[in-house]
Amino acid sequence: MQYRKLGHTDIAVSLIGLGTMTWGQQNTEAQAHEQIDYALDQGVTLIDTAEMYPVPPKPETQGLTEQYIGTWLARTGRRNDIVLATKIAGPSRQAGRPSHLRGTANQFDRENITQALHDSLKRLQTDYVDLYQLHWPDRNTATFGRLSYPWDLESYSVPIVETLQVLGDFVRQGKIRHIGVSNETPWGVSKFLAAAEHLGMERIVSVQNPYSLLNRTYETGLSEFAHRDGLGLLAYSPLAFGWLTGKYEQGARPEGARITLFERFKRYTKPQAVAATTAYVNLARENGLTPAQMALAFVNSRPFVTSNLIGATSMAQLQENIASVSVTLNDDLINAIEAIHERYPNPAP
């Protein structure tokens, strides 16, 4: 396993991080524990979860993912062996965002953050988290597949400075070690950094955004923050909900797969995304690699990536995904990937 520093902190995290959003929906508690045990044996240290998980979010399953991690911690006592990250869900301003946690006005104020954090700590059976993240912004943004900025000036957003004051209090209390953002924009990241620099507030250490061969928008607006400000990317959906494994090629819908089970994940079914996926899948196979390992190895190779958050519903998938850390893409293959990217730039943002 390879390790990279989490932002400006002294914490080294594994280049492959363990994503958990299927636990409690597609994976049982026993399967979740098996995944953690195997991942740690392979050198994985970062486990990423959220109060909203599992996905798709539903009231009857909400919190099960954190609960499964908590029972693993209680059984093993290995809290010091992992870097534990979780997230607070934001307000429900966009279709598909859950409103069952604390209502549609679930904003990043003191009341909501306090309840969310303590509920997560209880489910996780720990008294602190290493990284506490804002799952999506407390404002309207062009995220989750939106292609243009939503001009809505009527909705109230909790000021970033107010949110940082609350998070800073919990850092000082020892309940949070570091803070990060997720599904964030360049404007938002700049505001968080400015507040830390000019007002002496808690500094974010990471950005958890989607990043894959089908969605490289992070590179054009946010990767410079990694270079100049030391903010690491925790890359999620590196396999584009499994599309980049090739299992959905030619209209296939394997039994039990996410796209087969859940109709809401449609951003990868657009014609240009399907065409790009086929091109990447074929390229991998022509070079003697599985499509999944080529896609993950590309993400691993990016200098702005701190950790590549892989997820799996089977042990075979987990083993293949973690093994991508040993795959190196040569210059010719990288150039071929770039050629496909120029032909189909960011077809599934």
Secondary structure as GFF3:
##gff-version 3
##sequence-region A 1 349
A	DSSP	beta_strand	3	5	.	.	.	ID=ss1
A	DSSP	beta_strand	12	14	.	.	.	ID=ss2
A	DSSP	beta_strand	16	19	.	.	.	ID=ss3
A	DSSP	alpha_helix	29	41	.	.	.	ID=ss4
A	DSSP	beta_strand	46	48	.	.	.	ID=ss5
A	DSSP	alpha_helix	64	76	.	.	.	ID=ss6
A	DSSP	three_ten_helix	79	81	.	.	.	ID=ss7
A	DSSP	beta_strand	83	88	.	.	.	ID=ss8
A	DSSP	alpha_helix	110	124	.	.	.	ID=ss9
A	DSSP	beta_strand	129	134	.	.	.	ID=ss10
A	DSSP	alpha_helix	160	173	.	.	.	ID=ss11
A	DSSP	beta_strand	176	182	.	.	.	ID=ss12
A	DSSP	alpha_helix	186	199	.	.	.	ID=ss13
A	DSSP	beta_strand	204	210	.	.	.	ID=ss14
A	DSSP	alpha_helix	217	221	.	.	.	ID=ss15
A	DSSP	alpha_helix	223	229	.	.	.	ID=ss16
A	DSSP	beta_strand	232	236	.	.	.	ID=ss17
A	DSSP	three_ten_helix	243	245	.	.	.	ID=ss18
A	DSSP	three_ten_helix	249	251	.	.	.	ID=ss19
A	DSSP	alpha_helix	258	261	.	.	.	ID=ss20
A	DSSP	three_ten_helix	267	269	.	.	.	ID=ss21
A	DSSP	alpha_helix	271	286	.	.	.	ID=ss22
A	DSSP	alpha_helix	291	301	.	.	.	ID=ss23
A	DSSP	beta_strand	305	310	.	.	.	ID=ss24
A	DSSP	alpha_helix	315	323	.	.	.	ID=ss25
A	DSSP	three_ten_helix	324	326	.	.	.	ID=ss26
A	DSSP	alpha_helix	331	343	.	.	.	ID=ss27
###
